[in-house]
Structure formats: C-alpha cells, structure tokens
Amino acid sequence: MGKELDAVILFSDGNQNVEKSADEVIKEFLELDIPIITVVPQTALSQKNISIGKIDVPDVVFRNVGLVLSAKINTYGFVGKKISVYLKSDDTVLQSKSLDIVDNGVTDVGFDIKPQIAGHINYSIEIPTYSGEQNIYDNKKKFVLDVEPEKIRVLYLCGQPSFNYSFLRNTLKNDPNVELVSFVILRNPENIVPVSDSELSLIPFPVEDIFSKEIFNFDLLILDNFNYSRFPINYQHLMNIKNFITVNGKSLFIISGEIPLSVYQNTPVAELLPVIPSPDIILEKFRLTVLYPEHGILKLADDELSNNYIWKGMPELDGINVSSVGEKSVVLAKSEKTNYPVMTIAEKGKGRVMCVTTSSLWRLALGSENPYNYVRIIGQSVKWLTNAASIKQVVIFTKKSYNISDTATLKILVKDEYFKPISNASVHLEITSPD
C-alpha cells in the first residue's frame, strides 16, 4: 500500500479456506512486527430455540436385549436452564431425562431401553415447548425400530408320545432361533396307578401355571393331538388361549392325530381353527396335493419347476382328520383323492393359526430324497406364524442412507394371501420427514 501499518485488525470466523497453512499465515503477520488484533464475529441470538437433531438408531435391534438410543439436542438461549426430554412409544412415556444446559449448541442425551416385543415399533423423542421458542415444530422427532425376536419362544403340548412328537420336537430343539419348552403327556388323569403321586417321577400336568400364567410369555403355542377335556382345563383357560392369539398377536400351531379337532367344538379354541373338523379319522394312506407351492411355508426351491418337482416326489402320509375349510382360511395342501384340507392357515385377530389335520407329516423327513425338506417346512411354518421379517406380504427395498440431492428409489414387493406377486397392487405409502 506504500504506507506503514500501525496495526492489523483481522476479522475471521476461524475457518481455514486458503492454500497456505495456518503456520505460514501466522509467520507472515509476525514478520510485520505490529500488533495483530483478531475479531471473531458472533451471531447474536435474537430468538431462543430448542430442536432435536440426529438420533443414532442401531441397524439391528433384538427383543429383550438392551440398547442405548443417543440423540443430539440443539439449544440456543437456554443457558443455565433445565429442559425435559421424553422418550415415547406411540403416546406412552417410557423414560424422561432432565438436561442442564451449560452452553449454546449441542447436548447429547441417551436412553437405555429394552424392547419387549418384536416387529416395527414406533418411538419418538419429544421436548415440551418453552416460552420464547422460535420454532415449536422441531421439538419432536419420530423414528421406528425394527425389533427382531432374539429367540422365538415355543410352548409345545403333546397329548401322547409319537413319531410326530419326536420329529417335531427334535427339529425345534435344534433350531438356534427357537427356545422350546415341551410337555408330553405320559400319564393321563384316568390312568390308575397303585402308588401316590408323591412316589411317582412323573409330575401332574401343571394346568393352572401354563394356561393362566406362563402362556403369555411365549410366542407360539403348539397343540399336538391334545385332548384338553382329560385335564382340569376350564373355559377361562381356553379363553386365555384365544386371547393369546387374537389380542396379544401370538400364534397357534394345532395338529390332529388320534384325537380329532372336534373335541374343541363349542369352545373358544374352535373359533381359532381355520377348518371345521368332524369327529372322523380316516386311517388310509394319501398323497399331498400342494395348492400354493410358492407360499413362504411350502417353498423348498427358488424356481417354480424345481419346487413342484420336490413336492411331487414327497412320500405318502397316513391318517387324516376329516374337515372342511373354515371362513377366511387358506388351504395350502390337501389330500390328493379326498380333497380334505391337510395344511390350512388363517389370521385370527392380531395373531396367526396353522392347522395340520394329520400326525404323519414326519414321514416327509424319511421318505423324500432330501430329509432336510421337513426341517425347512417346520422352520418356515414357525417363521410365518410368528410373522418373521423374512416371510412378509409387503416388503420395501431401499438404501439405508443417501447423500444430499440423491434421488431415493423405493421398490415395493406385494404378495397376496397365497404369496403370489401382485402386479397391480394398490399401495398407500406415507412418508414422514425426520423432523
């Protein structure tokens, strides 16, 4: 400039946006040998505001496994104040935290939670509106946790020892995703023994504990050739089974063997059955006719031809409880000659029911080319019954994260109740912003 400088006043926001390093810039100023006065401009906080920023949500969440949800709370103009932060599920307050605001900016808050149920669970983090806030609409942020069951809890009640019990129990016991509790009736109340109960190693069937207390701790109830009328099982116990399915959203897998399903006639359990059973049991052999091989329960190969080939090669079964199809039920497989339903499913209230009217399904493990097909059928049945994410009728495919200005592409796969893809499905899609 041609003139000597007495001082330099440097206005800077502190950002490094020149090619020279900070050390080089400082060295140049030092060589001037004059006072350097630095000024950092600060934006005046004309209005106060509180907003909820990023919420860190794990990609995988398991039921009954604890996790920490971390959220960033942005505050301006509330230094020295206390603010309340709430974690809610729908409209229920799960936890609350009180934050001491010591500075303007970001404050972290964490919530320790342990989801009790599996599925898509709606949560929100909310902060009450405080006086003078610039924007009252950023005090709430919703998010969804996809909670997977850590293990599917199965209660298996079998009326008598059988090959069906042996194969089914071993299959469930060897599934790492299943936690199994099973009871097989070895002595019925009418069986006379010459000694007292205290001298027997076989304990009496714990009716009250199972049907009044423990049942609601399970995800799936299996009744295999089980005649409830032999035990002191009353109407309320049977209502508990119904509520277990329809109200609590759990599932029932019911199998008929020597005991026809008609024993449940005029009981709350009869309202759950996807078939209308008769007292008749036909003992002659039959082959399965699979009506919907592409259904998630019966799909044993990726392509249709291979899947059909596998089912046509399945061995004969024997013994069937004569029944007809119930209302709003889907018959997956029937007997080849008589057309009686063998494998039938239905949705009852919030839960699901599957009915097998033969106790010889275990023969699929011995007589087929691949014994593992039986294991797959049982595993896929459990997944469908418990509404596992891998067997759903509506699935959305999209990336987990996007960059600014990216176009989000969603692919939605919709199947009907028979698990056939629907090309002209009518889909209602609701998009909610992060705020």
Buried (B, 14 or more C-beta within 10 A) or exposed (E): EEEEEEEEEEEEEEEEEEEEEEEEEEEEBEEEEEEEEEEEEEEEEEEBBBBBBEBEBEEEBBBBEEBEBEBBBBBBBBBEBEBEBBBBBEEEEEBEBEBEBEEBEEBEBEBEBEBEEBBEBEBBBBBEEBEEBBEEEBBBBBBEBBBBBBBBBBBBBBBBEBBBBEBBBBBBEEBEBBBBEBBBBEEEEEEEEEEEEEEEEEEEBEBEEBBEEEBEEBBBBBBBBBBBEBBEBBEEBBBBBBBBBBEBBBBBBBBBBBBBBBBBBEBBBBBBBBBBBBEEBBEEBBEBBBBBBBBBBBBBBEEEEEBBEBBEEBBEBEBBBBBEBBEEBBBBBBBEEEEBBBBBBBBBBEBBBBBBBBBBBBBBBEBBEEEEBBBBBBBBBBBBBBBBBEBBBEEEEEEEEEEEEEEEEEEEEBBEBEBEEEEEEEEEEEEEEEE
